[in-house]
Every structure is written in structure tokens, then in C-alpha cells.
């Protein structure tokens, strides 16, 4: 086992949060900002793995680190990953066994928006999405209130580029922590948007990601 492996924190297993209510905000543990596996080693180990052990849950601590690694705030208002025009259009929805959550990078917290296990809706390959404990849906907001009134086509095109930063960061996170992860395009955006009450004129979902062990 790698010396850089971050052990599961038993007291923080996310299935302990099954009783959270819709509308409840969960403040995530403070992410680690030092240490871990060297970059070159993580790059050499990065791979797409699609077979997950559903019996091994992801701790709240690990979920916190994963979210921070792909879309968190490094210091001040600076994000961990870059984004074209510094727009940062993405909303991250987290599908877990006990419900659906929405990530707030400013407060580094998640908000429960829907109760129940709806991971199946995040992809057409049920062998992946029903066994991976976490499914991330990355959805770009094409309206972006408070931003310049650029053409939505440009915002969509930029989202197609920026999604690479998010998914690569998550892939490296998985490799550095002896986890399994896979970037997925096998989903039905219409089904996901109907479930989340979003419309394709204002939002765009380029990719999803499954994470686990």
C-alpha cells in the first residue's frame, strides 16, 4: 500500500449522514493543502477504472478533499483550478446513496437538495453508477448572473474546455489516494435536467465522474 494513501476515517463515513434533511447544509472538513503524493507519481498512476466495490463508502473527509481538489478555493478568491476568463461557470451536483447535494465552494459546504438514492440517473452504464459511492455531475450555468452578457454559445464552448480541468484534477486526486475514478459521457442530459428541474437553454452538462474504491 502506498505511503501516501489517505485512510478512511471511520467516524466520518458518509453513510452516517443518511438522516440529513433536505435543505440541510453540511460544512465540509478543512481540506489538506500540503503533503500527499508527488505530482509525477500521481500522473504515472492515473487511469480510468470502472469497477467499484459498493461496500466501501467514501468518508466525508475524502469527499471534502475531492471537491476542493477539483473546484475549491485555494486562498482568497483564487480557485485550485484555472478557468477561461475566470468565469467558473460550473455547479457541482453530488449524487450519493442518501441523496443529492450541491457544492458551495465559497463556504466549502454541501447543501442537500433531494433525498434518496438517485445515482442511477447520472449515467446509462448502471454497473458503474449504482456501485460507485459518488457520482459528480458538472453542470455549467450559461446565464452567469453578474457576468458580462456574452453569447451563450461562447459560454458553452468555454465550458467544454474548462471541464477538462475539473475532471483531470479529480482523476489525479483518485490516483494519489488509491481510489478509483472514471470520467463519463454516458448519460442522458435530458433525464438529468428534468430530474434537477433545469433547462438546456440555461445549463449545459458536458461530463460526469464516478469515484470510489
Secondary structure, DSSP 8 states (H G I E B T S, - for coil): --TT-----GGGBGGGGTT--TT-EEE------S-SS-HHHHHHH--------TTS--BHHHHHHHHHHHH-EEETTEESS--GGG---EEEEEEETTEEEEEETTTTEEEEEEES--GGGG-S-HHHHTTSSEEEEEEEESS-TTS----HHHHHHHHHHHHHHHHHHHHHHHHHTT-EEEEE--S-HHHHHHHHT--TTTEEEEEEEEEE-
